[in-house]
Amino acid sequence: MTLIPVPAFQDNYLWVLHDGQRALVVDPGDAQPVLDLLRRDGLQLDTILVTHHHADHVGGVDRLRNETGARVIGTGRERIPEPLRKVVGGDEVEALGIRFRVIDVPGHTAGHIAFLADDVDGRPLLFCGDTLFSGGCGRLFEGTPAQMLASLDALAALPASTRVCCAHEYTLSNLRFARAVEPANQALLQYQQQCEALRQRGQPTLPAVLGEERRINPFLRSREPDVARAAQAFNGADPRDAVAVFAAIRQWKNDFR
């Protein structure tokens, strides 16, 4: 299987997975770069997976469906361009011979889902939309801090080798904030240097690896003493309350420059 992050807009990635003949695409906010890739590589689009309803994730769905005949599978709790197969957490779908498990991950939006394949070329593969980013997480547009923390906990419990296919190249800005939260985290410093080198070469920082994210991502580390102390210093959050810690660092990130 070949996994390709297709750049779109300013910082989106439209993830394409293909076997040399058939392809699937995740969250195609823009149809044109996907159509260009399909034509260039002689691929037939088989499936469109959609994690949530925001325009930069669904804007190309209708055109891709109409021009390729691809089926659409997306969250059943939000308004997604129809016709589509509506799925929710616990459902399973198959595409390109791969079985994906649907995980409910509300927080960024109320009905956000993720798609997990347990084994693609020997490793798990996660399409998580705007829930988990490398070094960060999505803003809480529709959900609560408790919902988002629970969603991130569910993702953090996946195998350490899981490849995390986030929908935006936000990594460097996320890591600058993460360093403000945990300045003594040496794994974070090393990861930041690696990602800066990738971007200087014009390469994506994604997919991320979940085991690395557990070591460097403050939004997966709300229960770590250094993160809890940083949240307490920011707004007095109770360091014993993981939801309060998470809410504090999410608000801090919202205002961070």
C-alpha positions in Angstrom: 0.0 0.0 0.0 1.2 3.5 -0.8 0.2 6.4 1.6 0.3 9.9 0.3 -0.4 13.2 2.1 -1.8 15.4 -0.7 -1.4 19.1 0.1 -4.4 21.4 -0.2 -5.3 24.9 0.8 -2.8 26.5 3.1 -1.9 23.6 5.4 -4.4 20.7 4.8 -3.4 17.1 3.9 -5.9 15.0 2.0 -4.7 11.5 2.7 -4.7 9.0 -0.3 -4.0 5.3 0.2 -3.7 3.1 -2.9 -2.7 -0.4 -4.0 -1.4 0.7 -7.4 -4.9 0.5 -9.0 -7.6 1.5 -6.6 -7.4 4.3 -4.1 -9.2 5.8 -1.1 -9.1 9.4 0.0 -9.8 10.8 3.4 -11.4 14.2 4.0 -11.1 15.7 0.5 -11.8 19.4 1.1 -10.7 20.1 -2.5 -11.3 17.7 -5.4 -8.7 19.0 -7.9 -5.5 17.8 -6.2 -7.0 14.4 -5.8 -8.1 14.2 -9.4 -4.7 15.3 -10.5 -3.1 12.5 -8.5 -5.5 9.9 -9.8 -4.8 10.9 -13.4 -1.1 11.1 -12.9 -0.8 7.7 -11.3 -3.6 5.9 -13.3 -5.7 5.2 -10.2 -9.4 4.6 -9.8 -11.0 6.2 -6.7 -12.9 3.6 -4.8 -13.8 5.1 -1.5 -14.1 8.5 0.2 -13.8 8.5 4.0 -15.1 11.6 5.9 -14.3 12.3 9.6 -16.4 15.4 10.2 -18.4 18.1 8.5 -16.1 21.1 8.2 -15.8 22.6 4.7 -12.1 22.0 4.3 -12.8 18.3 4.8 -16.0 17.8 2.6 -15.7 20.5 -0.1 -14.5 18.1 -2.8 -16.8 15.2 -1.9 -19.6 15.8 -4.4 -17.2 16.4 -7.4 -15.1 13.4 -6.6 -18.2 11.2 -6.3 -19.7 12.5 -9.5 -16.5 12.2 -11.6 -15.2 8.9 -10.2 -18.3 7.0 -8.9 -16.5 6.5 -5.6 -18.7 5.6 -2.6 -18.7 7.9 0.4 -18.5 6.7 4.0 -18.7 9.3 6.8 -19.9 10.2 10.2 -23.6 9.6 10.8 -24.0 12.3 13.4 -23.2 15.3 11.2 -24.3 16.8 7.9 -22.1 15.2 5.2 -22.8 15.5 1.4 -25.2 12.7 0.4 -25.6 10.0 -0.7 -23.2 8.3 1.8 -23.0 5.3 4.1 -23.4 6.8 7.6 -21.2 5.2 10.3 -20.6 5.7 14.0 -18.2 4.4 16.6 -18.1 0.6 16.7 -19.0 0.1 13.1 -16.6 -1.5 10.7 -16.0 -0.7 7.0 -13.9 -2.3 4.3 -12.0 -0.5 1.6 -9.2 -1.8 -0.7 -9.4 -5.1 1.2 -8.6 -3.3 4.5 -10.9 -3.4 7.5 -11.3 -0.1 9.3 -12.8 0.3 12.7 -14.8 3.5 13.4 -14.0 5.3 16.6 -16.2 8.1 18.0 -13.9 11.1 18.9 -16.2 14.1 19.7 -14.6 17.3 20.8 -13.5 19.3 17.7 -17.0 18.7 16.4 -19.9 16.9 18.0 -20.0 13.9 15.7 -16.3 13.6 14.7 -15.1 10.0 14.0 -11.7 8.4 13.2 -10.9 5.4 11.1 -8.4 2.8 12.4 -6.9 -0.1 10.4 -5.1 -2.6 12.6 -2.7 -3.7 10.0 -1.6 -1.9 6.9 1.8 -3.2 5.8 2.5 -4.4 9.3 1.4 -1.4 11.3 -1.8 0.2 12.5 -3.0 3.2 10.5 -5.2 5.9 11.9 -7.1 8.7 10.0 -8.1 11.1 12.8 -9.1 14.2 11.0 -8.8 17.3 13.3 -8.9 15.4 16.6 -5.2 14.7 17.2 -2.4 16.6 15.6 1.3 16.0 16.0 2.2 17.9 19.1 -1.4 19.2 19.5 -5.1 18.6 19.1 -8.1 20.3 17.4 -9.9 23.3 18.8 -13.1 22.6 20.7 -15.7 24.1 18.3 -18.6 21.9 19.4 -17.5 19.6 22.2 -16.4 19.9 25.8 -12.9 19.5 27.3 -14.1 16.3 29.0 -15.3 14.9 25.6 -12.0 15.8 23.9 -9.9 14.4 26.7 -11.9 11.1 26.5 -11.4 11.1 22.7 -7.7 11.6 23.0 -7.4 9.0 25.7 -9.1 6.5 23.4 -6.5 7.3 20.6 -3.6 7.3 23.1 -4.5 3.7 24.1 -3.8 2.4 20.5 -0.6 0.6 19.8 2.6 2.8 20.0 3.5 1.9 16.4 0.2 3.4 15.1 0.8 5.9 12.2 -1.3 9.0 12.9 -2.6 10.7 9.7 -3.6 14.2 10.9 -5.4 16.5 8.5 -3.2 19.6 8.9 0.5 20.5 8.9 0.4 22.3 12.2 3.4 20.5 13.7 6.0 23.2 14.1 3.5 25.7 15.7 2.2 23.0 18.0 5.7 22.1 19.1 6.5 25.7 19.9 3.6 25.7 22.3 4.5 22.3 23.7 7.9 23.6 24.6 6.2 26.4 26.5 4.3 23.8 28.5 7.2 21.4 29.0 10.5 23.2 28.5 12.5 20.4 30.2 11.1 17.6 28.0 14.2 16.4 26.1 12.2 14.1 23.8 10.2 17.1 22.7 13.3 19.2 22.0 14.7 16.3 19.8 11.4 15.8 18.0 11.1 19.5 17.3 14.6 19.6 15.7 13.7 16.6 13.6 10.5 18.2 12.4 12.2 21.5 11.6 14.7 19.7 9.5 11.9 17.9 7.6 10.1 21.2 6.9 13.3 22.9 5.7 13.6 20.1 3.1 10.0 20.7 2.1 8.9 17.3 3.5 5.8 16.7 5.6 6.1 15.9 9.3 3.3 13.4 9.0 2.2 10.7 9.5 3.2 11.0 13.2 3.8 7.9 15.3 1.6 7.5 18.4 4.4 6.3 20.7 6.3 9.6 20.0 3.1 11.6 20.5 2.7 10.2 24.0 6.2 11.5 24.8 5.9 15.0 23.4 2.2 16.0 22.9 0.9 18.0 26.0 -2.7 17.2 25.1 -1.9 13.5 25.6 0.0 14.3 28.8 -2.6 16.0 31.0 -1.8 13.7 33.9 1.9 14.3 33.7 3.2 16.3 36.7 5.0 18.9 34.6 2.0 19.5 32.4 -0.3 19.7 35.4 2.0 22.2 37.1 2.1 24.3 33.9 -1.7 24.4 33.7 -1.9 25.4 37.4 0.6 28.2 36.8 -1.4 29.4 33.7 -4.9 29.7 35.3 -4.9 28.0 38.6 -6.2 24.7 37.3 -6.4 21.9 39.9 -3.4 19.7 39.0 -5.2 16.7 40.3 -8.1 17.1 37.8 -7.1 15.9 34.3 -10.1 17.6 32.6 -9.2 20.9 34.3 -5.6 20.6 33.2 -6.6 19.7 29.7 -9.0 22.6 29.5 -6.4 25.0 30.8 -3.7 24.0 28.2 -6.3 24.1 25.4 -7.3 27.6 26.4 -3.6 28.5 26.6 -3.0 27.2 23.2 -6.0 29.1 21.8 -4.3 32.4 22.9 -0.7 31.4 22.3 1.4 33.4 19.9 
